[in-house]
Amino acid sequence: MIQDDTIYCGNTAVYSLSSAEDGKLYVANLNKGIAKDRGEAVQSDFDIDSRRKKIEKKAKAGKQNGGSVENEVQAGAIPEAG
């Protein structure tokens, strides 16, 4: 719900609106997002998960091919650009 310039979820204030923001639109979208039965599947695999799997696979392959720990990409690490 919205009261004055604050959006609440139950009794907890979750967002303070600026004068340029449409609080009613935010509340409608939040209510839609937290509705239990929207008829949509919940996404269980995100882009970051597939990236992490690729990094882990690369690290494992490097280790199996005799690579040293210094040359391996650590699982979950973000490789440097280059």
N, CA, C and O atoms as a GROMACS GRO file, in nm:
protein
  328
    1MET      N    1   0.084  -0.118   0.000
    1MET     CA    2   0.000   0.000   0.000
    1MET      C    3   0.088   0.123   0.000
    1MET      O    4   0.206   0.118   0.033
    2ILE      N    5   0.028   0.233  -0.037
    2ILE     CA    6   0.100   0.361  -0.039
    2ILE      C    7   0.033   0.457   0.058
    2ILE      O    8  -0.089   0.469   0.063
    3GLN      N    9   0.117   0.524   0.135
    3GLN     CA   10   0.066   0.624   0.229
    3GLN      C   11   0.162   0.743   0.225
    3GLN      O   12   0.282   0.729   0.249
    4ASP      N   13   0.106   0.859   0.194
    4ASP     CA   14   0.186   0.980   0.174
    4ASP      C   15   0.290   0.954   0.064
    4ASP      O   16   0.252   0.930  -0.051
    5ASP      N   17   0.419   0.959   0.096
    5ASP     CA   18   0.522   0.936  -0.005
    5ASP      C   19   0.601   0.807   0.022
    5ASP      O   20   0.715   0.793  -0.023
    6THR      N   21   0.539   0.714   0.094
    6THR     CA   22   0.606   0.590   0.131
    6THR      C   23   0.524   0.469   0.088
    6THR      O   24   0.402   0.466   0.105
    7ILE      N   25   0.592   0.369   0.033
    7ILE     CA   26   0.528   0.242  -0.004
    7ILE      C   27   0.557   0.143   0.108
    7ILE      O   28   0.671   0.128   0.152
    8TYR      N   29   0.451   0.075   0.151
    8TYR     CA   30   0.462  -0.023   0.260
    8TYR      C   31   0.427  -0.162   0.209
    8TYR      O   32   0.342  -0.180   0.123
    9CYS      N   33   0.496  -0.262   0.266
    9CYS     CA   34   0.461  -0.402   0.248
    9CYS      C   35   0.424  -0.450   0.388
    9CYS      O   36   0.512  -0.473   0.471
   10GLY      N   37   0.295  -0.464   0.413
   10GLY     CA   38   0.249  -0.489   0.549
   10GLY      C   39   0.276  -0.364   0.631
   10GLY      O   40   0.235  -0.255   0.594
   11ASN      N   41   0.346  -0.381   0.744
   11ASN     CA   42   0.380  -0.267   0.830
   11ASN      C   43   0.520  -0.214   0.804
   11ASN      O   44   0.566  -0.124   0.874
   12THR      N   45   0.588  -0.269   0.704
   12THR     CA   46   0.727  -0.232   0.677
   12THR      C   47   0.735  -0.134   0.560
   12THR      O   48   0.685  -0.161   0.451
   13ALA      N   49   0.799  -0.021   0.585
   13ALA     CA   50   0.823   0.076   0.479
   13ALA      C   51   0.932   0.019   0.388
   13ALA      O   52   1.040  -0.017   0.434
   14VAL      N   53   0.902   0.012   0.256
   14VAL     CA   54   0.999  -0.047   0.164
   14VAL      C   55   1.056   0.053   0.065
   14VAL      O   56   1.161   0.027   0.005
   15TYR      N   57   0.991   0.167   0.046
   15TYR     CA   58   1.041   0.264  -0.051
   15TYR      C   59   0.980   0.400  -0.025
   15TYR      O   60   0.861   0.413   0.005
   16SER      N   61   1.065   0.504  -0.036
   16SER     CA   62   1.019   0.642  -0.026
   16SER      C   63   1.021   0.703  -0.165
   16SER      O   64   1.123   0.700  -0.234
   17LEU      N   65   0.909   0.758  -0.205
   17LEU     CA   66   0.894   0.813  -0.340
   17LEU      C   67   0.946   0.955  -0.349
   17LEU      O   68   0.939   1.032  -0.253
   18SER      N   69   0.998   0.989  -0.467
   18SER     CA   70   1.030   1.129  -0.494
   18SER      C   71   0.903   1.191  -0.552
   18SER      O   72   0.807   1.120  -0.584
   19SER      N   73   0.902   1.320  -0.566
   19SER     CA   74   0.782   1.387  -0.617
   19SER      C   75   0.753   1.353  -0.762
   19SER      O   76   0.639   1.368  -0.807
   20ALA      N   77   0.853   1.306  -0.838
   20ALA     CA   78   0.834   1.275  -0.980
   20ALA      C   79   0.789   1.131  -1.004
   20ALA      O   80   0.757   1.096  -1.118
   21GLU      N   81   0.786   1.048  -0.902
   21GLU     CA   82   0.753   0.907  -0.920
   21GLU      C   83   0.605   0.880  -0.901
   21GLU      O   84   0.538   0.945  -0.821
   22ASP      N   85   0.554   0.782  -0.978
   22ASP     CA   86   0.414   0.742  -0.972
   22ASP      C   87   0.400   0.626  -0.873
   22ASP      O   88   0.420   0.510  -0.910
   23GLY      N   89   0.368   0.657  -0.751
   23GLY     CA   90   0.357   0.556  -0.646
   23GLY      C   91   0.252   0.451  -0.674
   23GLY      O   92   0.272   0.334  -0.641
   24LYS      N   93   0.140   0.490  -0.733
   24LYS     CA   94   0.033   0.393  -0.762
   24LYS      C   95   0.082   0.288  -0.862
   24LYS      O   96   0.047   0.170  -0.850
   25LEU      N   97   0.160   0.328  -0.959
   25LEU     CA   98   0.215   0.235  -1.057
   25LEU      C   99   0.313   0.140  -0.989
   25LEU      O  100   0.311   0.020  -1.016
   26TYR      N  101   0.399   0.190  -0.901
   26TYR     CA  102   0.493   0.105  -0.828
   26TYR      C  103   0.418   0.002  -0.745
   26TYR      O  104   0.452  -0.116  -0.747
   27VAL      N  105   0.316   0.047  -0.673
   27VAL     CA  106   0.240  -0.044  -0.587
   27VAL      C  107   0.171  -0.152  -0.670
   27VAL      O  108   0.171  -0.269  -0.633
   28ALA      N  109   0.113  -0.112  -0.783
   28ALA     CA  110   0.046  -0.210  -0.869
   28ALA      C  111   0.145  -0.315  -0.920
   28ALA      O  112   0.114  -0.434  -0.921
   29ASN      N  113   0.263  -0.271  -0.961
   29ASN     CA  114   0.364  -0.365  -1.009
   29ASN      C  115   0.419  -0.454  -0.898
   29ASN      O  116   0.442  -0.573  -0.920
   30LEU      N  117   0.439  -0.397  -0.781
   30LEU     CA  118   0.484  -0.479  -0.667
   30LEU      C  119   0.379  -0.583  -0.629
   30LEU      O  120   0.413  -0.699  -0.603
   31ASN      N  121   0.253  -0.543  -0.625
   31ASN     CA  122   0.147  -0.638  -0.593
   31ASN      C  123   0.138  -0.748  -0.697
   31ASN      O  124   0.116  -0.864  -0.664
   32LYS      N  125   0.156  -0.712  -0.822
   32LYS     CA  126   0.156  -0.813  -0.929
   32LYS      C  127   0.273  -0.909  -0.911
   32LYS      O  128   0.259  -1.030  -0.929
   33GLY      N  129   0.388  -0.854  -0.875
   33GLY     CA  130   0.508  -0.935  -0.859
   33GLY      C  131   0.503  -1.031  -0.742
   33GLY      O  132   0.565  -1.137  -0.748
   34ILE      N  133   0.432  -0.996  -0.637
   34ILE     CA  134   0.430  -1.083  -0.521
   34ILE      C  135   0.304  -1.169  -0.513
   34ILE      O  136   0.286  -1.246  -0.419
   35ALA      N  137   0.217  -1.154  -0.611
   35ALA     CA  138   0.096  -1.237  -0.614
   35ALA      C  139   0.136  -1.384  -0.622
   35ALA      O  140   0.226  -1.419  -0.699
   36LYS      N  141   0.071  -1.468  -0.545
   36LYS     CA  142   0.109  -1.609  -0.539
   36LYS      C  143   0.072  -1.686  -0.664
   36LYS      O  144   0.147  -1.776  -0.704
   37ASP      N  145  -0.037  -1.658  -0.726
   37ASP     CA  146  -0.080  -1.737  -0.840
   37ASP      C  147  -0.096  -1.646  -0.961
   37ASP      O  148  -0.206  -1.602  -0.993
   38ARG      N  149   0.015  -1.619  -1.028
   38ARG     CA  150   0.012  -1.534  -1.146
   38ARG      C  151  -0.003  -1.616  -1.272
   38ARG      O  152  -0.028  -1.561  -1.380
   39GLY      N  153   0.011  -1.748  -1.260
   39GLY     CA  154   0.003  -1.834  -1.377
   39GLY      C  155   0.130  -1.836  -1.458
   39GLY      O  156   0.131  -1.887  -1.570
   40GLU      N  157   0.239  -1.781  -1.405
   40GLU     CA  158   0.367  -1.778  -1.474
   40GLU      C  159   0.467  -1.867  -1.400
   40GLU      O  160   0.465  -1.875  -1.277
   41ALA      N  161   0.552  -1.932  -1.475
   41ALA     CA  162   0.657  -2.013  -1.414
   41ALA      C  163   0.761  -1.922  -1.349
   41ALA      O  164   0.793  -1.816  -1.403
   42VAL      N  165   0.812  -1.963  -1.236
   42VAL     CA  166   0.917  -1.889  -1.168
   42VAL      C  167   1.049  -1.927  -1.234
   42VAL      O  168   1.078  -2.045  -1.252
   43GLN      N  169   1.129  -1.828  -1.269
   43GLN     CA  170   1.257  -1.855  -1.333
   43GLN      C  171   1.352  -1.913  -1.230
   43GLN      O  172   1.374  -1.852  -1.125
   44SER      N  173   1.407  -2.032  -1.259
   44SER     CA  174   1.495  -2.096  -1.163
   44SER      C  175   1.641  -2.092  -1.205
   44SER      O  176   1.729  -2.123  -1.124
   45ASP      N  177   1.670  -2.056  -1.329
   45ASP     CA  178   1.807  -2.052  -1.377
   45ASP      C  179   1.832  -1.915  -1.438
   45ASP      O  180   1.766  -1.876  -1.534
   46PHE      N  181   1.926  -1.844  -1.384
   46PHE     CA  182   1.954  -1.708  -1.428
   46PHE      C  183   2.084  -1.704  -1.507
   46PHE      O  184   2.163  -1.798  -1.500
   47ASP      N  185   2.109  -1.599  -1.582
   47ASP     CA  186   2.230  -1.585  -1.663
   47ASP      C  187   2.356  -1.602  -1.580
   47ASP      O  188   2.452  -1.664  -1.626
   48ILE      N  189   2.356  -1.549  -1.460
   48ILE     CA  190   2.476  -1.559  -1.376
   48ILE      C  191   2.505  -1.704  -1.340
   48ILE      O  192   2.621  -1.741  -1.323
   49ASP      N  193   2.402  -1.788  -1.329
   49ASP     CA  194   2.422  -1.929  -1.298
   49ASP      C  195   2.493  -2.000  -1.412
   49ASP      O  196   2.583  -2.080  -1.388
   50SER      N  197   2.453  -1.973  -1.537
   50SER     CA  198   2.518  -2.038  -1.650
   50SER      C  199   2.662  -1.990  -1.665
   50SER      O  200   2.750  -2.067  -1.702
   51ARG      N  201   2.686  -1.863  -1.636
   51ARG     CA  202   2.823  -1.810  -1.642
   51ARG      C  203   2.911  -1.877  -1.537
   51ARG      O  204   3.026  -1.912  -1.564
   52ARG      N  205   2.857  -1.894  -1.417
   52ARG     CA  206   2.931  -1.958  -1.308
   52ARG      C  207   2.965  -2.102  -1.346
   52ARG      O  208   3.076  -2.149  -1.321
   53LYS      N  209   2.869  -2.174  -1.408
   53LYS     CA  210   2.893  -2.312  -1.448
   53LYS      C  211   3.006  -2.320  -1.551
   53LYS      O  212   3.089  -2.410  -1.544
   54LYS      N  213   3.008  -2.226  -1.646
   54LYS     CA  214   3.115  -2.225  -1.747
   54LYS      C  215   3.251  -2.201  -1.682
   54LYS      O  216   3.349  -2.265  -1.718
   55ILE      N  217   3.257  -2.110  -1.587
   55ILE     CA  218   3.382  -2.079  -1.518
   55ILE      C  219   3.429  -2.200  -1.439
   55ILE      O  220   3.547  -2.234  -1.441
   56GLU      N  221   3.336  -2.266  -1.368
   56GLU     CA  222   3.372  -2.386  -1.291
   56GLU      C  223   3.422  -2.497  -1.383
   56GLU      O  224   3.518  -2.567  -1.350
   57LYS      N  225   3.357  -2.514  -1.498
   57LYS     CA  226   3.396  -2.618  -1.594
   57LYS      C  227   3.537  -2.589  -1.647
   57LYS      O  228   3.618  -2.680  -1.660
   58LYS      N  229   3.564  -2.461  -1.677
   58LYS     CA  230   3.696  -2.423  -1.728
   58LYS      C  231   3.803  -2.448  -1.622
   58LYS      O  232   3.912  -2.496  -1.654
   59ALA      N  233   3.774  -2.416  -1.498
   59ALA     CA  234   3.869  -2.438  -1.389
   59ALA      C  235   3.896  -2.587  -1.370
   59ALA      O  236   4.010  -2.627  -1.349
   60LYS      N  237   3.792  -2.667  -1.376
   60LYS     CA  238   3.807  -2.812  -1.360
   60LYS      C  239   3.890  -2.870  -1.474
   60LYS      O  240   3.976  -2.955  -1.450
   61ALA      N  241   3.865  -2.826  -1.597
   61ALA     CA  242   3.939  -2.875  -1.713
   61ALA      C  243   4.086  -2.836  -1.700
   61ALA      O  244   4.174  -2.916  -1.732
   62GLY      N  245   4.114  -2.716  -1.656
   62GLY     CA  246   4.252  -2.672  -1.638
   62GLY      C  247   4.325  -2.754  -1.534
   62GLY      O  248   4.442  -2.787  -1.551
   63LYS      N  249   4.256  -2.786  -1.427
   63LYS     CA  250   4.316  -2.866  -1.320
   63LYS      C  251   4.345  -3.008  -1.369
   63LYS      O  252   4.450  -3.064  -1.336
   64GLN      N  253   4.254  -3.065  -1.447
   64GLN     CA  254   4.271  -3.200  -1.499
   64GLN      C  255   4.383  -3.206  -1.603
   64GLN      O  256   4.445  -3.311  -1.622
   65ASN      N  257   4.409  -3.095  -1.670
   65ASN     CA  258   4.514  -3.090  -1.772
   65ASN      C  259   4.649  -3.050  -1.714
   65ASN      O  260   4.740  -3.016  -1.788
   66GLY      N  261   4.662  -3.055  -1.582
   66GLY     CA  262   4.789  -3.028  -1.519
   66GLY      C  263   4.817  -2.882  -1.493
   66GLY      O  264   4.931  -2.846  -1.463
   67GLY      N  265   4.719  -2.798  -1.504
   67GLY     CA  266   4.738  -2.655  -1.478
   67GLY      C  267   4.761  -2.630  -1.331
   67GLY      O  268   4.712  -2.705  -1.246
   68SER      N  269   4.834  -2.525  -1.299
   68SER     CA  270   4.857  -2.491  -1.159
   68SER      C  271   4.740  -2.408  -1.108
   68SER      O  272   4.660  -2.357  -1.185
   69VAL      N  273   4.733  -2.397  -0.977
   69VAL     CA  274   4.625  -2.321  -0.915
   69VAL      C  275   4.630  -2.175  -0.961
   69VAL      O  276   4.526  -2.112  -0.977
   70GLU      N  277   4.751  -2.120  -0.982
   70GLU     CA  278   4.764  -1.982  -1.023
   70GLU      C  279   4.704  -1.957  -1.161
   70GLU      O  280   4.657  -1.848  -1.190
   71ASN      N  281   4.707  -2.061  -1.247
   71ASN     CA  282   4.657  -2.046  -1.383
   71ASN      C  283   4.508  -2.077  -1.396
   71ASN      O  284   4.449  -2.052  -1.501
   72GLU      N  285   4.449  -2.129  -1.291
   72GLU     CA  286   4.307  -2.165  -1.296
   72GLU      C  287   4.219  -2.046  -1.267
   72GLU      O  288   4.258  -1.955  -1.195
   73VAL      N  289   4.101  -2.048  -1.323
   73VAL     CA  290   4.000  -1.949  -1.290
   73VAL      C  291   3.926  -2.002  -1.169
   73VAL      O  292   3.873  -2.113  -1.173
   74GLN      N  293   3.923  -1.926  -1.063
   74GLN     CA  294   3.853  -1.969  -0.943
   74GLN      C  295   3.703  -1.970  -0.967
   74GLN      O  296   3.649  -1.878  -1.027
   75ALA      N  297   3.636  -2.075  -0.920
   75ALA     CA  298   3.492  -2.086  -0.937
   75ALA      C  299   3.423  -1.966  -0.873
   75ALA      O  300   3.451  -1.932  -0.758
   76GLY      N  301   3.335  -1.903  -0.948
   76GLY     CA  302   3.260  -1.788  -0.899
   76GLY      C  303   3.331  -1.656  -0.922
   76GLY      O  304   3.272  -1.550  -0.902
   77ALA      N  305   3.458  -1.662  -0.963
   77ALA     CA  306   3.532  -1.538  -0.987
   77ALA      C  307   3.494  -1.481  -1.123
   77ALA      O  308   3.454  -1.554  -1.213
   78ILE      N  309   3.506  -1.352  -1.135
   78ILE     CA  310   3.478  -1.286  -1.262
   78ILE      C  311   3.611  -1.266  -1.333
   78ILE      O  312   3.698  -1.195  -1.282
   79PRO      N  313   3.628  -1.329  -1.449
   79PRO     CA  314   3.756  -1.316  -1.519
   79PRO      C  315   3.781  -1.172  -1.564
   79PRO      O  316   3.687  -1.097  -1.594
   80GLU      N  317   3.908  -1.135  -1.569
   80GLU     CA  318   3.943  -1.000  -1.613
   80GLU      C  319   3.925  -0.987  -1.763
   80GLU      O  320   3.946  -1.083  -1.838
   81ALA      N  321   3.887  -0.869  -1.806
   81ALA     CA  322   3.873  -0.844  -1.950
   81ALA      C  323   4.011  -0.839  -2.012
   81ALA      O  324   4.108  -0.796  -1.949
   82GLY      N  325   4.020  -0.883  -2.136
   82GLY     CA  326   4.151  -0.873  -2.198
   82GLY      C  327   4.164  -0.956  -2.312
   82GLY      O  328   4.270  -0.958  -2.375
   0.00000   0.00000   0.00000
